Amino acid sequence: MMTNTIAYAVHLLFNFLQYAILIDVILSWIMPGKENSFTAILHIFTEPFMRPGRILQEKIMPGQMLDFSPILALVIIWVLQVIVNALLGALL
């Protein structure tokens, strides 16, 4: 019972992060440059995952018009999810 609850909570957390990134991307197309309290809160959650992609993209392809950091952020979240699920499976 407890293991299912923990695993489900972790699953919800990773889903939340994935949806937050997708919402952030869509809002950047709909309202570019607009900042409000919702987008500020959204950036608090998404920026730690998006920043490594932006840094890497700037080093590999400086001045690129398209931002590929959401793709890398989703890959990072997926890798973390696999690692955490494996650890939870081993511990619980």
N, C-alpha and C positions, 0 to 999 in steps of 0.2 A: 504494500500500500504506500509506504513512505517513498520507496524507490520510484514508483510510478509518478508520484506527485513531484518529486525533484526533477525527474526526466521531462515531465510535461512542462514544468516551469522553465527549464532550460530551453526546451523547444519553442515555447512562447517568446522568450527573450530574443532568440535568433530570428524568429519570424518577424518580430517587431522591428529589429534592426534592418532586415531586408526590405520591409515595406517602407520604413522611414527613408531609406536611400532612394527607393523608387519614387516616393512622394516628393522628395527633395529635387530629383531630376525633373519631374513633371512641372513642379513649381518654377524651376529655373527657366523652363521654356515659356510658361504662361505669364509669369511676372518677373522678368529679368531685372535685377537690380533693386527690386522692392523688398524692403525688410520690415517685418512686423513681429509681434510677439510670438506668433506660431512658428514662423520660419526661424526665428532666433532659437527657440527651444529645439526645433528639429535639427538645427546645425550643431547644437550641443551634443546630440547623440550621433550624428553622421560624420562630423568633421574628423574625429580620431581615426575613422576608417577610410575617409576620402583623402586625407592629407598625404599618406605615403604614395598613393597613386599619382597625385599631382606633382609631388617632388620627383618621382621616377619619370613621369612623362616629360617634365621640364628638362631633365637631364638627357633623355633619349631623343625627344623631338621638341626642341625649344621653339616657342612661338606657334605651336599647333593651335588651330582654331577650335577643334573638337576636344572635349574633355572626356578622356577614357577612364578617369579615376573611379566612377561608379562601378565599372566592370571589375576593376581590380579590388574594390571594396567588397563587392559581392563574393569574389573568390576568397578574399581574406576571411570573411564571415563563414563561408562554407568550410574552409580548412579548420577554423577554430571550432566549428560545430562538430566536425568529424573527430577532432582531438578530444573535445570535452565529452562527447558521447562515448568514446572508447574508454576514457578515464572513469566515467560514471559506470559504465558496464563492468569495468574491472573492480571498482571499489564497492559497488552496491550489489 
